């Protein structure tokens, strides 16, 4: 590796900030427009095929996170503070970029990195890294291009996933009445009339009394991400945490009462009678359509009402009594509830399918990074 870069004062240029590298705003850079513009300062001037590494991070995994400039800049591009600029000489730029993403390099970076609250790496330590690589640059180029194609595919599926999430967000706003209104902006054909205003406690049985089985699958607050159950663990009544109290029944909706802004809520639809949830969830046994209720508690207006009633700073939470008093708008026509619930169930299925595709591609990339670099 060589730090063969120019240093001089430039005005009116594009700027690579170490924070943008960590946020992956600056990653594989193929146009000037991907970078912000600033007006003054003295920094390293960057050319085509150069790499810029973040030399500081809040954790060891972000040490030496790289970006690579693949295009010929039309404007001046500079690397700012807390970065290391590298100009590859005998190695393909893309190959080097992906080499710096391998577990082997990350282990090295964490070993030579320094710091307690903020971790960093110096250029003298960076160039101590030793590895084996193809002697022929053509092979390096082919490997780099292979991973870029894979990254392009990952980016495509990530955008598709984000598009579906934005679509759902828009539908949640349009298919439920806004504040002060009694009719949604968008409805299925055949449904008319105002929606009713009811307290949540009137349309659900809140935290129904249960008797725990001797052994069960326990679901804690970290087990649900979004509306998906990520994991659960086997427990017994004698050894389980005292928080294990909510025995699930099919159709129950579990609302996360701690940090509710995260919207980690789950509709239990599994054919089992041995799942027990933490008291960090409010157990809602609906008297209305379950998926309609799940959609309602994800809707922004409802979450805002919950947050207004939360106490605590680091871990804001709402108690079950206050939760039950929140007023919500619901359709008095059960068929309309079902139609809305089914619509969002289909959309959530598409989101879950796209999320699975994306995760598999990321796993595939990780496997290839391990196998195609020594």
C-alpha positions in Angstrom: 0.0 0.0 0.0 1.2 3.5 -0.8 0.1 6.9 0.6 1.2 8.6 -2.6 -1.3 11.6 -2.4 -1.1 15.3 -3.0 -1.9 17.7 -0.2 -2.8 21.3 -1.0 -5.5 23.9 -0.4 -8.5 23.7 -2.8 -11.7 25.6 -2.9 -15.0 24.5 -4.3 -14.6 20.7 -4.2 -16.4 17.5 -3.4 -15.6 16.1 0.0 -15.3 12.6 1.5 -16.2 12.6 5.2 -15.4 9.6 7.4 -19.0 9.6 8.8 -20.4 9.2 5.2 -18.1 6.2 4.8 -19.5 4.6 7.9 -23.1 5.4 6.8 -22.2 3.9 3.3 -23.3 7.2 1.7 -19.7 7.1 0.3 -19.1 3.5 -0.7 -18.4 2.6 -4.3 -18.3 6.2 -5.8 -19.1 6.4 -9.5 -20.0 10.1 -9.8 -19.1 13.5 -8.2 -22.8 14.0 -7.3 -22.6 11.2 -4.6 -20.4 13.5 -2.5 -21.3 16.8 -0.7 -19.5 20.0 -1.6 -17.6 22.3 0.8 -15.5 25.4 0.2 -12.3 25.5 2.1 -9.6 23.5 3.9 -6.4 21.6 3.3 -6.9 17.9 2.6 -5.7 15.0 0.5 -6.6 15.3 -3.2 -8.2 12.2 -4.6 -8.0 10.7 -8.1 -9.7 7.9 -10.0 -9.2 4.4 -8.5 -8.0 5.8 -5.1 -9.4 4.5 -1.9 -10.3 6.5 1.2 -10.6 4.7 4.6 -12.2 6.0 7.8 -9.4 5.8 10.4 -11.8 6.3 13.4 -15.0 4.5 14.5 -17.2 4.1 17.5 -16.5 0.3 17.5 -13.8 -2.0 16.1 -15.9 -3.3 13.3 -15.8 0.1 11.6 -12.1 0.6 11.7 -10.6 1.2 8.2 -14.1 1.1 6.5 -13.2 1.9 2.9 -14.7 3.7 -0.1 -13.4 3.6 -3.7 -13.5 6.2 -6.4 -14.1 4.4 -9.8 -14.7 7.4 -12.0 -12.5 10.2 -13.3 -13.6 13.2 -11.1 -14.9 16.2 -13.0 -14.4 18.3 -9.9 -11.8 18.2 -7.1 -12.5 15.4 -4.6 -10.7 15.5 -1.3 -10.5 13.3 1.8 -11.3 15.0 5.1 -10.3 14.5 8.7 -10.2 11.1 10.2 -9.5 9.4 6.8 -6.6 7.7 5.2 -6.1 8.1 1.4 -4.6 5.3 -0.5 -3.4 5.2 -4.1 -3.1 1.5 -5.2 0.0 0.9 -7.4 0.3 -2.9 -7.9 -3.1 -4.0 -6.9 -6.6 -3.5 -8.5 -8.6 -0.9 -6.7 -11.8 -2.9 -6.5 -9.9 -6.0 -5.4 -8.3 -4.0 -2.6 -11.7 -2.5 -1.6 -13.2 -6.0 -1.1 -10.1 -7.3 0.5 -10.6 -4.7 3.2 -14.1 -6.1 3.8 -12.9 -9.7 4.6 -13.0 -11.1 8.1 -9.2 -11.6 8.0 -8.5 -7.9 7.5 -11.2 -6.9 10.0 -9.5 -9.1 12.7 -6.2 -7.5 11.8 -7.6 -4.0 12.1 -9.2 -4.7 15.4 -5.9 -6.1 16.7 -3.8 -3.1 15.7 -6.5 -0.6 16.4 -6.3 1.7 19.5 -8.7 3.6 21.7 -11.4 3.1 24.3 -14.5 5.1 23.4 -13.4 5.9 19.9 -11.3 3.4 18.0 -8.8 4.2 15.4 -6.0 2.9 13.1 -2.9 4.7 11.9 -1.4 4.5 8.4 1.9 2.9 9.7 -0.2 0.1 11.4 -2.4 -0.3 8.4 0.4 -1.1 6.0 1.6 -3.9 8.3 -1.2 -6.0 7.0 0.0 -9.1 5.1 -2.0 -11.3 2.8 -1.7 -13.5 -0.3 -3.2 -12.3 -3.5 -3.2 -13.3 -7.2 -0.1 -12.2 -9.0 -2.0 -11.5 -12.2 -3.9 -8.2 -12.1 -6.5 -9.6 -14.5 -7.5 -12.1 -11.9 -7.7 -9.4 -9.2 -9.9 -7.3 -11.6 -12.2 -10.2 -12.3 -12.7 -10.9 -8.5 -13.3 -7.2 -7.9 -15.9 -7.0 -10.7 -17.6 -10.2 -9.5 -18.2 -8.7 -6.1 -19.3 -5.4 -7.6 -21.9 -7.2 -9.6 -23.0 -9.0 -6.5 -23.2 -5.6 -4.6 -25.3 -4.1 -7.5 -27.7 -7.0 -7.0 -27.8 -6.5 -3.3 -28.4 -2.7 -3.8 -31.3 -3.5 -6.2 -33.0 -5.7 -3.7 -32.4 -3.3 -0.9 -34.0 -0.5 -2.9 -36.9 -2.8 -3.7 -37.3 -3.6 0.0 -37.2 0.1 1.0 -39.7 0.8 -1.7 -42.1 -1.7 -0.3 -41.7 -0.3 3.2 -42.4 3.2 2.0 -45.4 1.9 0.1 -46.7 0.3 3.3 -46.0 3.6 5.2 -48.1 5.5 2.7 -51.0 3.0 2.8 -51.1 3.1 6.6 -51.6 6.9 6.3 -54.3 6.7 3.6 -56.2 3.6 4.8 -56.7 4.8 8.4 -58.4 8.1 9.3 -56.0 11.0 10.2 -56.3 13.0 13.4 -59.7 14.6 13.7 -61.2 12.6 10.8 -63.6 9.7 10.8 -63.1 8.5 7.2 -59.9 7.2 5.6 -58.6 8.9 2.4 -58.6 5.5 0.6 -61.2 2.7 1.0 -62.1 -0.5 -0.7 -65.2 -0.3 -3.0 -68.5 -1.0 -1.2 -67.6 0.4 2.2 -69.1 3.7 3.3 -69.9 5.5 6.5 -67.8 7.0 9.4 -65.5 4.9 11.5 -66.1 4.6 15.2 -63.9 6.0 18.0 -63.3 3.4 20.7 -60.9 3.0 23.5 -58.3 0.3 22.9 -59.5 -1.5 26.1 -63.0 -1.7 24.6 -61.9 -3.7 21.5 -59.3 -6.0 23.1 -59.0 -8.1 26.3 -55.8 -6.7 27.8 -53.3 -9.1 29.4 -55.8 -12.0 29.9 -55.0 -14.1 33.0 -53.1 -17.3 32.2 -51.6 -20.3 33.8 -48.1 -21.1 32.6 -47.2 -24.6 31.4 -44.3 -26.4 33.0 -42.1 -25.8 29.9 -42.5 -23.3 27.1 -40.8 -21.2 24.4 -40.0 -17.8 25.8 -40.2 -14.6 23.8 -38.4 -11.5 25.2 -38.1 -7.9 23.9 -35.2 -8.7 21.6 -37.1 -11.6 20.0 -39.3 -9.5 17.8 -38.0 -7.1 15.1 -40.6 -5.2 13.2 -43.5 -7.6 13.0 -41.4 -10.7 12.8 -40.5 -13.3 15.5 -36.7 -13.6 15.1 -36.0 -16.2 17.8 -37.3 -17.8 21.0 -35.8 -20.0 23.6 -36.8 -23.0 25.7 -37.5 -22.3 29.3 -39.2 -24.0 32.3 -41.6 -22.5 34.8 -39.0 -22.9 37.5 -36.0 -21.3 35.7 -37.7 -18.7 33.5 -37.4 -15.0 34.2 -40.1 -13.5 36.3 -41.1 -11.4 33.2 -42.3 -14.6 31.4 -46.0 -14.2 32.1 -48.0 -13.8 28.8 -49.2 -17.2 27.5 -50.0 -16.6 23.8 -53.2 -17.7 22.1 -53.5 -17.8 18.3 -54.7 -14.4 17.1 -53.2 -12.4 20.1 -51.3 -9.2 19.3 -48.3 -8.4 21.4 -47.5 -4.6 21.7 -44.1 -3.6 22.9 -44.7 -1.2 25.7 -41.0 -0.4 26.2 -39.5 1.9 23.5 -42.7 1.7 21.5 -41.3 3.9 18.8 -39.4 0.9 17.6 -42.7 -0.7 16.5 -41.6 -4.2 17.3 -45.1 -5.8 17.6 -46.2 -9.3 16.8 -49.4 -11.1 15.8 -49.1 -14.6 17.2 -50.4 -16.9 14.4 -48.6 -20.1 15.2 -50.4 -23.4 15.8 -48.8 -23.8 19.3 -50.0 -23.3 22.8 -46.6 -23.1 24.6 -45.3 -19.7 23.7 -44.9 -17.2 26.6 -44.1 -13.5 26.1 -42.3 -11.1 28.3 -44.3 -8.5 30.4 -42.5 -6.0 28.2 -45.3 -6.6 25.8 -49.0 -5.8 26.4 -51.0 -8.8 25.3 -54.0 -7.8 23.2 -56.7 -10.4 22.6 -58.7 -8.7 19.9 -62.5 -8.5 19.6 -61.9 -7.1 16.1 -59.9 -8.5 13.2 -56.4 -9.3 14.4 -54.4 -8.1 11.4 -56.5 -4.9 11.3 -55.4 -4.3 14.9 -51.8 -5.1 14.1 -51.8 -2.5 11.4 -53.6 0.1 13.6 -50.9 -0.1 16.3 -48.2 0.4 13.7 -49.9 3.5 12.4 -48.1 6.8 13.2 -51.0 8.5 14.9 -51.4 5.6 17.3 -47.7 5.5 18.1 -47.7 9.3 18.7 -50.5 8.9 21.2 -48.6 6.1 23.0 -45.4 8.2 23.1 -47.3 11.1 24.7 -48.2 8.8 27.6 -44.8 7.2 28.0 -42.7 7.8 31.1 -38.9 7.5 31.3 -36.1 8.9 29.2 -33.6 6.1 28.2 -36.3 3.5 28.1 -39.7 5.2 27.6 -42.6 2.9 28.4 -46.4 3.0 28.8 -48.3 1.1 31.4 -51.2 -1.2 30.4 -53.8 1.1 32.0 -52.8 4.1 30.0 -52.5 2.0 26.9 -56.1 0.8 27.3 -57.4 4.3 27.5 -56.1 5.4 24.1 -58.8 6.1 21.6 -58.6 4.6 18.2 -60.7 4.8 15.0 -62.0 1.5 13.7 -64.4 0.5 11.0 -67.7 -0.8 12.4 -67.9 -3.1 9.4 -66.0 -6.3 10.3 -65.7 -7.1 6.5 -63.9 -3.8 6.0 -61.5 -4.7 8.9 -60.8 -8.1 7.3 -60.3 -6.5 3.9 -57.8 -4.0 5.3 -56.1 -6.7 7.3 -55.7 -9.0 4.3 -54.4 -6.2 2.2 -51.6 -5.5 4.7 -51.0 -9.2 5.3 -50.2 -9.6 1.6 -48.0 -6.5 1.6 -46.1 -7.7 4.7 -45.6 -11.1 3.0 -44.0 -9.3 0.0 -41.8 -7.3 2.4 -40.8 -10.5 4.3 -40.0 -12.3 1.0 -37.9 -9.4 -0.2 -36.1 -9.2 3.2 -35.3 -13.0 3.0 -33.9 -12.5 -0.5 -31.7 -9.7 0.7 -30.4 -11.6 3.7 -29.5 -14.6 1.5 -27.6 -12.4 -0.9 -25.7 -10.8 2.0 -24.9 -14.3 3.4 -23.8 -15.4 -0.1 -21.4 -12.4 -0.3 -20.0 -13.1 3.1 -19.3 -16.7 2.1 -17.6 -15.7 -1.2 -15.5 -13.1 0.7 -14.3 -15.9 2.9 -13.6 -18.4 0.0 -12.2 -16.1 -2.7 -9.6 -14.3 -0.5 -6.8 -16.2 1.2 
